[in-house]
């Protein structure tokens, strides 16, 4: 975990996060210190600086003051950076599969999409088709946390907008961001924790798989 002690300057002309030679951090914020607006901008600024989701940034103390202690979850930064770099470098498309292990806990594995020449056109690629039963949009409010819940059914979960993370018992944290695709199959056991970032609702598209015969 990274900890930053940041001095904030609200009502600035532009937004910026900088570190001086002595290691002190200063955040210039355009938002006023009213109704949590400055804190929201600060979280977004720190997340942008470290290249992580907003859910990985927490104001540990000083919520209403000018000096704040910020915590940034390193695991989320590394997971996001590793996934993005790998997919960009290799052209891979990865689906994160959640499943229930023999220990009754939810675990995750990355499953690479296998491509083949598309039947529509030879210069396109396609994957194997999967039988589904329906499709539905679902919206979770910002800041929402659902503790210890298994998946309601076997389904694809596609993040449309917003950010958050899924926490697993093994300590792994899966960042949720637009374009993330999960295959939720942990329908039994103790389940996982889902957290929605503080700045915007999490909108997802649920695509349940057809029941196995």
Secondary structure as UniProt FT lines:
FT   STRAND          2..9
FT   STRAND          16..19
FT   TURN            21..22
FT   STRAND          25..28
FT   TURN            35..36
FT   HELIX           37..50
FT   HELIX           54..56
FT   STRAND          57..61
FT   TURN            63..64
FT   STRAND          67..72
FT   HELIX           74..90
FT   STRAND          94..100
FT   TURN            102..103
FT   STRAND          106..112
FT   STRAND          116..117
FT   TURN            122..123
FT   STRAND          125..126
FT   STRAND          136..140
FT   TURN            142..143
FT   STRAND          145..149
FT   STRAND          155..161
FT   STRAND          164..167
FT   TURN            169..170
FT   STRAND          173..176
FT   TURN            178..179
FT   STRAND          181..184
FT   STRAND          192..196
FT   STRAND          202..209
//
